[in-house]
């Protein structure tokens, strides 16, 4: 994989850690074992592959080497849970104290399922069509559905978009696979964006086919968009059955994108003096020249799309911190907030050591993030009345549920907050202290290139922009910077964020939009016109023009196509997926800030 390319940009977004790769390799072996049983036993006796998958999911790995590996993968970092820990662990383990529940919510474990997965072969092959050989290309769907139209929201600013992404990164990070034996990055298309010969294609590649007449990529003769399948994880019950995908973040809303999920990452981010995070002051020009920024990454050319070892690239708890300027600014603000709190705590409590100050500051930062999310962000996303109706922001003394699984659902991680893509602006405005625009950036030029923050006044201008510049409306329209030019490289070829998100849903075996409609209390559509109960007839017709059957529609596409529902920004299906998760994330977190025991 060549550094600085669009493919490299994709890889940074889903870069797997060493521990994730090791567990993923063993989990893949369990998937292959289940596939072998399905093909050599179920088929032999005429058992349908989907019925076979359900039966296999009831069979456990215990008593095998894979069973031992699964149990080891779910062990807490310290080997056991004391039950007396005042502070939450970095990796999310030991939040629940009953074994094996202490592994629920831990980093490097599988996403939870809302619906049983739908793989074409029941076990591993990405979801297929109701009838026929294949679903329409994810790129074909993207081009048909996601036009680039400028429809600014009259009330909302980019701050809401950015908090949506920040929450998503806190709770979910899906890594991709690498070569099983060598650990090297996979290549799924040729350098000129044409398909590899079948004999050279790795089985973990699932590239997006680009139609020959594509309105953008057709001009540069690109026919292949790289997609590497997500890293596998052991099933939560250590059983056989369909493939599950790994969450590299903790499943809790706990600031893991700021602090990391391992002791090694934690050590690399701390100053070990006064409980502070490691920040660096840069020399520069402008009003904010001497203000602290995130520390430099150890190897910028691996972590950012840059060509020089001395280029600007930051280190935070999450490798995605450099994705674009607004996200890098958000990480910087919260690192500064941690240090502000640490300094105040140290002054008030001179007897505290570095570790105590750090943990107390971290505890307050997480509480601030949780408060913003549940009391300010969620009502804006789901509607205030709905949030109150389902009890998302009205806890009581019996709020905590120790028997509730806090794990992030695969649907939430893969689809739930993707509507935020439609809110992004292609031109980022910077504002002065009088809220007047004084500069602008093109988003396409700054993916994984955060150098703009080095200009002393730019960080302040970006933050003012978050609170001032209108976001785009939540709809199916995405700016071209995301659909054609994401991770743009020297070849002038980027990738399509929506195509990749659609492909990921299929890779994860997420059932169709119609199945999630049923789960969320809507009638299943028998014809495309039936979708018009929650979306415009024109949009339903567009879906019928690209999909062959209502049961083929991807849940991401159908969810984004829905009209805002009852005061929410999203439709009923996404509202259902989001609220189900955020209710769990609050009620099943022993350390949630307003739990009476905290």
Steps between C-alpha positions, in 0.01 A plus 500: 500500500650830390503774762298811430255332263124488541529131590743597775248757624237226524740279691580772755128530575475130591857422604512183714709473815736206550279342769196538275675322213597206720148454631353556156717226354368250757141617455534450123603140568175451694303646207675262260418208729133600501507536121653152467226350716234679297638390164591142591223403739196724467510493120553125506166456676320769305483752784457858379816708564312762701335240724840337533652831608243537776564145621876550493464816708372284787812281496791614719874501440580394856725196526693598187812711445276767347283495811807562715604785272152653525504485879847655510390780266226598744726514807549844660837667460594439864392137493208545742245756621529613861158662517645784706644713220400863539590586143393333177760294315655622177378202297146493641543172689365448852213744453266210571628282781318171444703258287502482208315831485816691591604461137185671373594838362871420489713617206588235239170317544215444257218737425157392622228403253152651483405244235656168407755565224414433137799365311452358155638162610364536853848537652734743328423605141368860495124546480350422163176585318151364551521357149772491240877488527606828660387822663559818300849643537529720809639773274201471265270546801701798625488678164125439469414615852764747624499810283717801588251775583561801721216499754627678815303446818338820626542415868787254546872564486791269431546451875215248497658312211836493674361376830320224311830379358677543834243277673525245221878486534473466877276194478605323182814438298483215250848385392568329169688180431860455394688207350443216748855364500719803423292782650555717192227723362268356238473636147155457349536699175784572261679837536303636204170417677416203280412153633764245589506173312297239696812299582656806666191607695520430873190327647465781756467758221152609400565799270221726378440468127492839326270509194669583171274802449555640850456881480822569692726195501413412142705799384816353655409142403479381859309174533595381848471659845694314765309349791660265753263293712472591865700312759317209659434448869396199702128477554399635844408153626813336354287302259512387140280681253503799265786749489504785748699822473732653757468829684850636562360774726332436832123465468441771762473876466823547693738726308696208355574707189686744727670263746545182296402146597829349614772568756751541218298772328426662834871525584577661165241775558581603857750748639517317838518828680203667664256253346526670161483373145799555276451816295759692301539873444592600148683804376293686244314815413173652607306543822499133599858418402616394847193298595545124545413251227491122492842329505651388169436146378792258520494429126307769309526324164313198638237692698428781253499547123830687499832441326749632756604352835489853642151581368218600733312200638358472849478227761186441704310206642355425156693492172203669330571829683670633184210415267408864433563840662181522705559159656863581579381824662249307712769262626721797582227679695429198717867432568530862613188460714654199673812701583297799619315274742822330609659834586198606706481165679871513580461845651201395709655168608877542542521159671385314186756321286516503120286187458220626723489838328499334157219260586286768665546735203417214263192420704375859472574519126299182440214641709504818292489298179211288630306808613540673163399185316185416695375842605586708194590289197242219526196731528622682188545174310198300616262774614447617858160337543622163379808514724276567801247238393751215490685623809835576342568803720285436808687248717378384841664332797452158339641607165804269479433151362783260576340227287472718187756455222661839423668382180458719194271352237641428158219706349582802718873479423454449126186701428361685802695827485601499135235765435767741619668466161215693341554790743861566401602802292745483212630848578605554861480860616720654770365795700660787692396620845217707350362184334598625158639244252867577438624184327377174353629151423389232259428180691640290214847650554521422872407136556774356726695825456453708817776752432253791501487480881864607518401852397452669835157649427352211302391285792294783647359577155402136450328480838309823435402349167352195670272728700425739212500331158177327404510128447336340201154356560468135595395331176644276229708779346875492565767745393731387220794514739353188662354314202787550254798658672540351845871435571582670169855423384736615227312294241195725560306187596338483838250247632129515572414498872140395437595210270742371761239531776247307291760234424583472871138430586493214249836373624359490856195303391258772609147400391316723258323826577168316482604272788596797717170669418324197646726502807418867557123460473446595135325270251722307262476636148381267226556759228725805483201733521436361850813682618315827441353479850831637633665656194395694193352311206779640285765349730316168517489501120875566483558198721286295263713619212822359645387197706315201358291424810395688816681236706827594328515860626797554731404616849736798478341621177144447617571657837656813350213530250235529771339834585582660837253352746305672778749774579809288435770560240473139386222267399337228712742219414819687585328648805421146612858374451656803670266510800532125561876538525517821702252363752728200557811715505356690795315234696768231466798719595589458867719810482250732328537841659153529656480144628430549874807290582720746311 
